[in-house]
Amino acid sequence: MVRSELHLGRLVTLIAIVVASTLFWDTPVLTPFKLLAVMGHETGHAIAAGLVGGEVNQVTVRLNQSGECLSSIPPGFFARVLVYSGGYVGSAVIAVLLLVLTFRFNARRAMLAAAALWLTFMAVFYGRDLFTLAFCLGMAALFAAGARWLPLELVGGLNLFIAAFTALYAAMDLKDDLWTSEVRALSDAQLLANVTVVPALVWAFLWTLLSVAILVLGGVLAVKDRPAPQARATSP
């Protein structure tokens, strides 16, 4: 049986990025990356709406790190559960995909190029206000330029930071939005509580449990090397 081995350098890098980001959390230099994470949250809602047959009308991000995904949702319990859960859980899934693709599969230029395409798509099809359009298209242009012209080592470093920071923001988003009573009253958990018999606090617990499990699983996969293929023995 081939086992994956822990990559100590990846683990140290991941911890260092998380610690540094936490220490400088309130500095303006991290704002663009926070807004990227907010767009990931709203993209989770948009994807979930599409999966249940709904229609996304507008996606908005604001400088104060709030966001909205306005969509029409088909009637039904499960459709609402999926769409309202798509933000927090979806942002955790996106963070894990970034982590695993960056660390384990070393998708450097491809990841930046994909991010540029994603932001351009969201701006063109769902951006309706000037700030959302400017942010998405501006970041898309920077990512496209980086994917094309930055040295491979710098692309890798930027990828690692975006992946780790997105995972950290997903966890912080859960803490700030769902476990502060004043904020939770205005959150997706309360929206879902309004149409079900399940209290917002229960939805907060379930989403946190699922999201943290996804983040932990992704982190474990990311800091392990891919199993090397074993050579097959041949008969003389």
Contacts in CASP RR format, 6 or more apart in sequence:
PFRMAT RR
TARGET T0000
AUTHOR 0000-0000-0000
METHOD contacts of the structure
MODEL  1
MVRSELHLGRLVTLIAIVVASTLFWDTPVLTPFKLLAVMGHETGHAIAAG
LVGGEVNQVTVRLNQSGECLSSIPPGFFARVLVYSGGYVGSAVIAVLLLV
LTFRFNARRAMLAAAALWLTFMAVFYGRDLFTLAFCLGMAALFAAGARWL
PLELVGGLNLFIAAFTALYAAMDLKDDLWTSEVRALSDAQLLANVTVVPA
LVWAFLWTLLSVAILVLGGVLAVKDRPAPQARATSP
2 227 0 8 1.000
2 228 0 8 1.000
2 229 0 8 1.000
2 230 0 8 1.000
3 227 0 8 1.000
4 224 0 8 1.000
4 225 0 8 1.000
4 226 0 8 1.000
4 227 0 8 1.000
5 224 0 8 1.000
5 225 0 8 1.000
6 223 0 8 1.000
6 224 0 8 1.000
6 225 0 8 1.000
7 103 0 8 1.000
7 223 0 8 1.000
7 224 0 8 1.000
7 225 0 8 1.000
10 103 0 8 1.000
10 222 0 8 1.000
10 223 0 8 1.000
11 223 0 8 1.000
13 160 0 8 1.000
13 164 0 8 1.000
14 99 0 8 1.000
14 103 0 8 1.000
14 160 0 8 1.000
14 164 0 8 1.000
14 219 0 8 1.000
14 222 0 8 1.000
14 223 0 8 1.000
17 160 0 8 1.000
17 161 0 8 1.000
17 164 0 8 1.000
17 165 0 8 1.000
17 168 0 8 1.000
18 164 0 8 1.000
18 168 0 8 1.000
21 30 0 8 1.000
21 164 0 8 1.000
21 165 0 8 1.000
21 168 0 8 1.000
22 168 0 8 1.000
24 30 0 8 1.000
25 172 0 8 1.000
30 165 0 8 1.000
31 63 0 8 1.000
31 65 0 8 1.000
32 135 0 8 1.000
32 139 0 8 1.000
33 161 0 8 1.000
33 162 0 8 1.000
33 165 0 8 1.000
33 166 0 8 1.000
33 169 0 8 1.000
34 65 0 8 1.000
34 169 0 8 1.000
35 61 0 8 1.000
35 63 0 8 1.000
35 65 0 8 1.000
35 135 0 8 1.000
36 139 0 8 1.000
36 162 0 8 1.000
36 166 0 8 1.000
37 91 0 8 1.000
37 95 0 8 1.000
37 165 0 8 1.000
37 166 0 8 1.000
37 169 0 8 1.000
37 170 0 8 1.000
37 173 0 8 1.000
38 61 0 8 1.000
38 65 0 8 1.000
38 66 0 8 1.000
38 67 0 8 1.000
39 59 0 8 1.000
39 61 0 8 1.000
39 119 0 8 1.000
39 122 0 8 1.000
39 135 0 8 1.000
39 136 0 8 1.000
40 87 0 8 1.000
40 90 0 8 1.000
40 91 0 8 1.000
40 94 0 8 1.000
40 166 0 8 1.000
41 67 0 8 1.000
41 87 0 8 1.000
41 88 0 8 1.000
41 90 0 8 1.000
41 91 0 8 1.000
41 173 0 8 1.000
42 59 0 8 1.000
42 60 0 8 1.000
42 61 0 8 1.000
42 67 0 8 1.000
42 68 0 8 1.000
42 69 0 8 1.000
42 87 0 8 1.000
43 59 0 8 1.000
43 69 0 8 1.000
43 90 0 8 1.000
43 94 0 8 1.000
43 118 0 8 1.000
43 122 0 8 1.000
44 69 0 8 1.000
44 86 0 8 1.000
44 87 0 8 1.000
44 90 0 8 1.000
44 91 0 8 1.000
44 94 0 8 1.000
45 69 0 8 1.000
45 71 0 8 1.000
45 83 0 8 1.000
45 84 0 8 1.000
45 86 0 8 1.000
45 87 0 8 1.000
46 56 0 8 1.000
46 59 0 8 1.000
46 69 0 8 1.000
46 71 0 8 1.000
46 122 0 8 1.000
46 126 0 8 1.000
47 86 0 8 1.000
47 90 0 8 1.000
48 82 0 8 1.000
48 83 0 8 1.000
48 85 0 8 1.000
48 86 0 8 1.000
48 87 0 8 1.000
48 90 0 8 1.000
49 55 0 8 1.000
49 56 0 8 1.000
49 69 0 8 1.000
49 71 0 8 1.000
49 72 0 8 1.000
49 73 0 8 1.000
49 83 0 8 1.000
50 56 0 8 1.000
50 71 0 8 1.000
51 82 0 8 1.000
52 73 0 8 1.000
52 74 0 8 1.000
52 78 0 8 1.000
52 79 0 8 1.000
52 82 0 8 1.000
52 83 0 8 1.000
53 74 0 8 1.000
53 79 0 8 1.000
54 71 0 8 1.000
54 72 0 8 1.000
54 73 0 8 1.000
54 74 0 8 1.000
54 79 0 8 1.000
55 71 0 8 1.000
55 72 0 8 1.000
56 69 0 8 1.000
56 70 0 8 1.000
56 71 0 8 1.000
56 125 0 8 1.000
56 126 0 8 1.000
57 70 0 8 1.000
57 71 0 8 1.000
57 72 0 8 1.000
57 126 0 8 1.000
58 68 0 8 1.000
58 69 0 8 1.000
58 70 0 8 1.000
58 126 0 8 1.000
58 127 0 8 1.000
58 128 0 8 1.000
59 67 0 8 1.000
59 68 0 8 1.000
59 69 0 8 1.000
59 70 0 8 1.000
59 122 0 8 1.000
59 126 0 8 1.000
59 127 0 8 1.000
59 132 0 8 1.000
60 67 0 8 1.000
60 68 0 8 1.000
60 69 0 8 1.000
60 70 0 8 1.000
60 127 0 8 1.000
60 128 0 8 1.000
60 129 0 8 1.000
60 132 0 8 1.000
61 67 0 8 1.000
61 131 0 8 1.000
61 132 0 8 1.000
61 135 0 8 1.000
61 136 0 8 1.000
62 131 0 8 1.000
63 131 0 8 1.000
71 83 0 8 1.000
73 79 0 8 1.000
73 80 0 8 1.000
73 83 0 8 1.000
77 195 0 8 1.000
77 196 0 8 1.000
80 192 0 8 1.000
80 195 0 8 1.000
80 196 0 8 1.000
81 192 0 8 1.000
81 196 0 8 1.000
84 188 0 8 1.000
84 189 0 8 1.000
84 191 0 8 1.000
84 192 0 8 1.000
84 203 0 8 1.000
85 188 0 8 1.000
85 192 0 8 1.000
85 203 0 8 1.000
85 207 0 8 1.000
86 188 0 8 1.000
87 188 0 8 1.000
88 170 0 8 1.000
88 173 0 8 1.000
88 174 0 8 1.000
88 177 0 8 1.000
88 178 0 8 1.000
88 188 0 8 1.000
88 207 0 8 1.000
88 211 0 8 1.000
89 207 0 8 1.000
89 210 0 8 1.000
89 211 0 8 1.000
89 214 0 8 1.000
91 166 0 8 1.000
91 169 0 8 1.000
91 170 0 8 1.000
91 173 0 8 1.000
91 211 0 8 1.000
92 167 0 8 1.000
92 170 0 8 1.000
92 210 0 8 1.000
92 211 0 8 1.000
92 212 0 8 1.000
92 214 0 8 1.000
92 215 0 8 1.000
93 214 0 8 1.000
94 166 0 8 1.000
94 170 0 8 1.000
95 163 0 8 1.000
95 166 0 8 1.000
95 167 0 8 1.000
95 169 0 8 1.000
95 170 0 8 1.000
95 215 0 8 1.000
96 167 0 8 1.000
96 214 0 8 1.000
96 215 0 8 1.000
96 217 0 8 1.000
96 218 0 8 1.000
96 219 0 8 1.000
96 221 0 8 1.000
96 222 0 8 1.000
98 111 0 8 1.000
98 159 0 8 1.000
98 162 0 8 1.000
98 163 0 8 1.000
98 166 0 8 1.000
98 167 0 8 1.000
99 163 0 8 1.000
99 164 0 8 1.000
99 167 0 8 1.000
99 218 0 8 1.000
99 219 0 8 1.000
99 221 0 8 1.000
99 222 0 8 1.000
100 218 0 8 1.000
100 219 0 8 1.000
100 221 0 8 1.000
100 222 0 8 1.000
101 107 0 8 1.000
101 111 0 8 1.000
101 163 0 8 1.000
102 108 0 8 1.000
102 111 0 8 1.000
102 156 0 8 1.000
102 159 0 8 1.000
102 160 0 8 1.000
102 162 0 8 1.000
102 163 0 8 1.000
102 222 0 8 1.000
103 160 0 8 1.000
103 163 0 8 1.000
103 222 0 8 1.000
103 223 0 8 1.000
104 221 0 8 1.000
104 222 0 8 1.000
104 224 0 8 1.000
104 225 0 8 1.000
104 226 0 8 1.000
105 226 0 8 1.000
107 159 0 8 1.000
108 152 0 8 1.000
108 155 0 8 1.000
108 156 0 8 1.000
108 159 0 8 1.000
109 147 0 8 1.000
109 148 0 8 1.000
109 152 0 8 1.000
109 155 0 8 1.000
110 147 0 8 1.000
111 159 0 8 1.000
112 143 0 8 1.000
112 144 0 8 1.000
112 146 0 8 1.000
112 147 0 8 1.000
112 155 0 8 1.000
112 158 0 8 1.000
112 159 0 8 1.000
113 143 0 8 1.000
113 144 0 8 1.000
113 147 0 8 1.000
115 139 0 8 1.000
115 140 0 8 1.000
115 143 0 8 1.000
115 162 0 8 1.000
116 139 0 8 1.000
116 140 0 8 1.000
116 141 0 8 1.000
116 143 0 8 1.000
116 144 0 8 1.000
116 147 0 8 1.000
117 140 0 8 1.000
119 136 0 8 1.000
119 137 0 8 1.000
119 138 0 8 1.000
119 139 0 8 1.000
119 140 0 8 1.000
119 143 0 8 1.000
120 136 0 8 1.000
120 137 0 8 1.000
120 140 0 8 1.000
122 136 0 8 1.000
123 132 0 8 1.000
123 133 0 8 1.000
123 136 0 8 1.000
123 137 0 8 1.000
123 140 0 8 1.000
127 133 0 8 1.000
127 136 0 8 1.000
146 155 0 8 1.000
146 158 0 8 1.000
147 155 0 8 1.000
150 158 0 8 1.000
163 222 0 8 1.000
167 215 0 8 1.000
167 219 0 8 1.000
170 211 0 8 1.000
170 215 0 8 1.000
171 211 0 8 1.000
171 212 0 8 1.000
171 215 0 8 1.000
174 204 0 8 1.000
174 207 0 8 1.000
174 208 0 8 1.000
174 211 0 8 1.000
174 212 0 8 1.000
176 183 0 8 1.000
177 183 0 8 1.000
177 184 0 8 1.000
177 187 0 8 1.000
178 184 0 8 1.000
178 187 0 8 1.000
178 189 0 8 1.000
178 204 0 8 1.000
178 207 0 8 1.000
178 208 0 8 1.000
179 204 0 8 1.000
179 208 0 8 1.000
184 190 0 8 1.000
184 200 0 8 1.000
184 201 0 8 1.000
184 204 0 8 1.000
185 200 0 8 1.000
187 200 0 8 1.000
187 204 0 8 1.000
188 203 0 8 1.000
189 200 0 8 1.000
189 201 0 8 1.000
189 203 0 8 1.000
189 204 0 8 1.000
189 207 0 8 1.000
190 200 0 8 1.000
192 198 0 8 1.000
192 200 0 8 1.000
192 203 0 8 1.000
193 199 0 8 1.000
193 200 0 8 1.000
193 203 0 8 1.000
END
